[in-house]
Amino acid sequence: MRGAEVWITGVGLLTSVGENAPENWASLRAGKCGVARHPSEENASHPDNFAYHGAVPGHEDPPEVPPKLASQRKFLNRSSILGLYAAAEAVACAGLDMGEVAPERKSLYVGSGDFTRVGYVDFYAALKQTAGEAWGAPDPATLNEASLHRVSPFFLLEGLPNNLFSYLSAMYEFMGPNGSFSSLSSCGAQALENCDRVLRLAEADVGLVVGCGSWAHPMVLLELDGLGILSRAKEGAASFRPFDKRRDGFFPGEGAAALVLENAESARARGAKPLGRVSGTANCQEFSSERYISVPAGAVRHSVESAVAEAGLASDDLAFILPHGSATPQGDAGELSALLESSALLESSEEGMDPIPLAGWKPYTGHMGSASDLAEIVLGLCALRDGRLPPTPGFEQKDDVFEALHIPTEECAVSGTAFLSLSHGIGGQSSATIVAAP
């Protein structure tokens, strides 16, 4: 039993291709990609692929906030600032006055994965100033003096993963069930699942779910490259090509996405209109003896089948599927194998029906870590509403073993009442979310 029905009443989205949800959807429809070459002094000594990412222009400062919180803005890191913009858009989109909801009936769940403050990148300017052209050992006293003027005294506080969670809690007075997740790619979906369950169990009336990430940073690029999951950029920004035989990894990005969830009865009472409904969620973990960055097909299959069973899908309900699509050779193969073998999806396909179309949208914005899964849910709602599915950038030909899967190379019409979104994390984690039309 799912319990109470949960509506999505507000959405917010900020990426390299749009400052809000409508702009992002228009960019996808137009085939606009935000990944570009951004060389910098910090990544000049690394391979050229370090210069490719999807960066959000501007937005260096937070949006307008209550005066009581103005002094706390200096503690916010880059992804938290982006998350504030997405959260504010989602609340405004929902037409919700947070002050009219009792604090203990408001629920907040945030997924973050911004590790840009790990390491000593903040000290680069001070080191450069004191080390000289030969980069010799700097004089300690001179370095200390330079650091006092060139390094923010709050740089350690900016690295806290619950940065945005704390700020939003105070900003909107969330005092109900809550959680802050920091498990990279799938923690946006984790946050959504937890908030959905809290509302279904009537432990809260309103929930805000936010995913934010900033992977367009030298330190993060170094870590990702060390894992061997970045594209080699042999064809520039076009090298990010999920599901294609030539795939060799992804390009990172930055951004934030937010959803306002409401108990349907409470939302209906205030005259709210749903943008969509959360129908099924699942998070599964599977140990793999293979290299730990692979996507174990068993975990994907289990999460998909659990979410489909919870949603109670009929044969023709699914309009499309949005796989994780990180474009790594092992990751895409494991994910597509699971979709091909999933009994839940095979059973929902009647003889004579067209296969369910798949699309990977990360190349439009860059892989935004914790923001990507929620961002694709926001965009999936737009696709479901308009009945149009933008294609996977860079995809031309699939591996022979996946020939039965339908991966359109051009925008196509779709019909159905729901879609499936997938997200996977390092170490065998898999999340599945089914979102239905209003």
N, C-alpha and C positions, 0 to 999 in steps of 0.2 A: 504494500500500500504506500503510495507516494504522500498521502496526507493532503494538506491544503494546496491549492493551486498557486503557483508563483508566477507573477507577471514581471516582464522587463518593461519599465515605464520611462527610462531615460538612458541615453548613451552619450559618451564623450570619447573623442579620439584625436590625438595629436601625433603626427608622424612627419617624415621627410617629404611627403607628398600632399599634406593638407593640415590646416590648423583646426579643423573640426570634422565631425563625421560626414556631413554632406560633401565637403571638399575632398576628402579622401575617397569617397565613393565615386565622385566625378573623375578623379585622377585614374582610378582603376578602369573605369569605362573608357577613358581616353587612351589607356595604355601608357600612362606616365610613370616612369620609374625614378625613385629618389636616390638610388645608389649612384655615386659618382666618385671620381678620383679627388681626394683631398690631401695632397702632400703637406707635410708639416716638418718642422725642424726636429721634433721628437722622433718621428718615424723614418727620417731620411736614411738612416743606416740599415734599415730593414728591407726585405724584398718589396717590390712594388705593390704586392697585394695588400700590404698594410695601409696603403693610402686609399683603399676603396671602402666606403661605408655610406650608410644613409644617415645624414645629419639633419637635425631639425634647425632651420635657420632662426636666429634670434632666440627669444624666450630665455634670456639669461637671468631675468628676475621673476619672482613669483607674481601671480595675478593679485588683484586687490584682496586684502584679507582684513579681518577685524583689527581695530587698533591695538587690542590687548595682545595680539600675536605678532605685531609688526616687528618687535625687537627679536623675535625668534627666527626670522627669515634667514639670518646669517648662518644658521646651522644646517640649512637644507642643501643637499647635494643636487647634482644636475638632474638625475632621474626623478627625484622628489618634486622638483619644480615642475617638470613636465607632467607628473602625476596630479599635481594641484590643478593644472589647467584642464586636464581631462575630467577630473572629479567635478569641478565647477560647471563644466559644460553638461555633464550628465544630470546633475541636480537641477540645473536650469531647464534642460530638456524635459525632465519629468514634471515640471511645474510644481515642484514640491517645496513647501515652506518647512524646513527642518525644525524651526522653532515651535511648530505646532504639534510635533510628535514628541511624546515623553522620552527623555534620554535613555531610560532603561528598555525602551521598545525599539531602539535604533541599533542596528548591527553593522559592524565594519570589518571587512576582510581585505587585506592588501597583500599582493604578491610583488616582491622586489628582488632584484638580483644585480644591483649596481655595486661593482667592486672596484670602481675607478680610483678609490683612495687607498688601495692596497699598494704598498711599496713606497718609493721615494720620488715619484714623479713631481710632487709638489716642491721638492727641493732643487729641481733642475735649474731654474733661473739663478738661484743663489750659488749653486755649484759652478755653473758656467761663469758667473761673474768673478769668482775667486780662484778658479782652477787655471785660468789663462788658456791661450790657444793650444798649448801642449797637453792640457788636461792633467796637469801634475797634481800632487797631493796639496790641497789648499791649507792655508794656515788656519788652525782651529778658531782663533779669536776673530779673524776676518770673516770666516764662514759663519760664525755665530752672529756677528753683526749684520751680515747680509741677509741671513735667514729671518732675523727679526723684522726686516722691512719687506722681504720678498715672499714670505710664506705666511699664509693665513693661520692665526692661532687656533682656528676652529677646524683645521683640516682633519683631525682625528674624529671629531664629532660628526663631520660630514660623511664619514664612512660607515656610520651605524645603519644596518639594514632596515631597522624599524623607524627610520627618520620620518618618512611620509605618514606612516601609521600614527605616530604620536601627534603630529601636527594636525591631521584630519580629525583625530579624536577630540582635540581641544576646539577646533574650528567649528565643528557641527555638533558637539556634545554627544558623542557616541558613548553610551554607558551600558549597552546591552552585550550579548555574546559577540566575541570578536577574535581576531587572530591576525598575525603577521607572519608571512611565509617567505623564505629565502632559499628556494631550491632550484634556481635557474629556470629553465624553459617552461616547465609545467606548473609553476606555482600560481600563475594567474588562474588556471583551471582548478587548481586545488582550492584557491580562495573562493571561486564561484561555487564549487560543490558544497563547501562548508556553509556559506551564506544561504544557499538554496535549502539545505537541510534544516537550518535554524528557523527559516520562515515557514517551511512545511510543518514543522513541529509546533508552530505558533509561539515560539519563544521570542519572536520579534515581529514587528509589523512592516518595517522598512529596513532595507539593507543596501549598503554601498560597497561595491567590489571594484578594486583598482589594481591594475598591473602596470608596472613601470620599469624601464630599463634603459641604460645608456652604455652601449657597447662600442661607441665610436671614440675610443680612447686608447693611447699607446699601450698602457699596461694590460688592458683587457685583450687587445689585439695580440700581444705577446703570449698571453695565456692560451688563447684560442689557437694560435698558430702552433704552439707547443703540443696541443692535442691532435694536430694534423687535420683539423676540420674546416680550415679556411680554404677557399678557392685559390688557385695559383694565378688567377687573373690573366690567363693567356689570351683572352679576347676582351679584356677590359671589364666594364661593368656587366656586360652581357654574359659573363662566365658563370653567373649564378643561375643554374638551370635545373630545378627539381625534376626528378623522374626521368630525365634524359639519359641516354646511354653515355654521354660525354661528361656527366656531372662529376665534379671533383671538390665539392664543398660550397660554403656559402660566404656571403659578405655580411658583416654585422651592421646594425643600425641603432637608432635610439628613438624612444617615443613612449606613449602612455595611452591606456584605454581604460574606460570606466563604465560600469553598468549600475543603474539603480534598480533594485529588485523590491517588489512589494507583494505582500499577501494580497491575493486577488480580491478578497472580500473588503479589506481596508481600502485598497486602491479604487474599487468600484464605488465605495461609499463617498469618496472625495471627488468622484467624477473623472478619474484618470482614465486614459486610453492606453491599452497595452501596445507595445511595439513587437512583442513576442512573448513566448512562454518557455520556461525551462522545463523540459520534459523528462530528461534522463541524464544522470551523471555517474561517472565511475573513475576511480583511480586505482591502478594496480602496480605491483612491483614484482619483478622476476630476476633472480640471480642468473647471470650468464657467465659461462666459462670462457666465452669469447672476449675479445678486447672490449673493455667496459664502455666505450663510446658507441657501441652498436645498439640497435633497437631490437630486443628479443621479440620475435613474432608472437610468442605465447602471451606475453604481457599485453601486447596490442590487441590480440584476439579476445583475451579475457575482458579487457576494459570495454571494447566495442560491444561484445555480446551482453555484458552486464548493463550498459547504458541503454541498448536497444530493448532489453527485457523490461527494464524499469519504465521506459517510455511507452511500451505496449504498441510498437509500430505495426501498422498494417502493411500489406505487400507493396503498395505504391505511395507510401507516405514520404520517403526520402527523396528530396529534389536533387541533392548533390552532397558530396563529401569534401571536406577541407582537411586533407592530411597535414601532418606536421611539415613535411617537405623541406628538409634542411639541405638537400642536394648532396649529402655525403654518400659515397657508394654503398657502405654497409647500412647506414640509417634508412635510406629510401628503400633498399631491397628488403629489409626486415619489415618495414611498415607496409609496403605493397604486398608482400607475401601474406601477411596477416589478413589484409583486406580481401585478397583473392580467396583465402581459405576460410574466412569467417562464415560459420553456419548461419549466424543471425542475418547477414546480408544476403547470402545465397537463398535462404528461405524466403526472404522478402522480395525476391525477383521472380515474377511470374513468367512463364514461357511466352515468348513473343514480345516481351517488353524490352525497351532499350536499356542497356546497362546504365547504372547510376554514374553520372559524370563526376570526375575528380578535378580539383584545381588547387595549385600551390601558389599562394600569394605573397610569400616572403620576399621574392625578388623586387616587388614594387617598393617596399619600404626598407629593405634590409632586415636581417633577423634581429628583432628587438628584445630577445631574451624573454623576460617575464611579462612583457607587454604584448608579445606576438599572438598568443592564443586568444586573449580577450579582444585584441584588435580584429582578428579574423572572425570572431563571433559578431562583433559590431557590423563588419562589412558583409558577413553572411546574412544578417537580418535585412540589409539593403538588397542583396541579391534575391532573397526570398520574396521580398515585397515587390520588386520590379520584374521578377521572372527572368532575369538575365544573369549569366555566369561569365565573368571575365576569365580569359584563359591563363595558363601558367606561362609567365615570361620565359623565353629561352628554350621551351620544350619543343622538340621536333620528332624524336624517335625513342620509343621505349625499348627496354630489354625484351628479347623474344619471349622469355618466360612470363612476362606481364601483358602479352598481346591481348588477352581477354578483357583487360581493364580499359575503360573509356576515359581518355584524357584529351579533351578538346584542345585544338591549337588556335581556335578563334572563339570569340564570344558566342555563346549559344543560349537559346531559350531553355528554361527549365520549368518543370511543373512538379508540384508536390506540396506538402504542408509542413515539412521539417527538413533540417539538415544536420549532418554529423560533423563535429569539429574534433580533431585529434591533436594532442601535444605530448611530446616525449622529453624526458630528461636524461642526463648522463647517469649511467648505472642501472638501467633496466626499468625506469619509471615510465608509466604510460597513463594518459588521461583521455577520457572520451566524454564529450558533452553533446547532447541532442537538444536543439532549440527549435521550437515550433512557431508557426505563424500565429498572429493574434486570433 
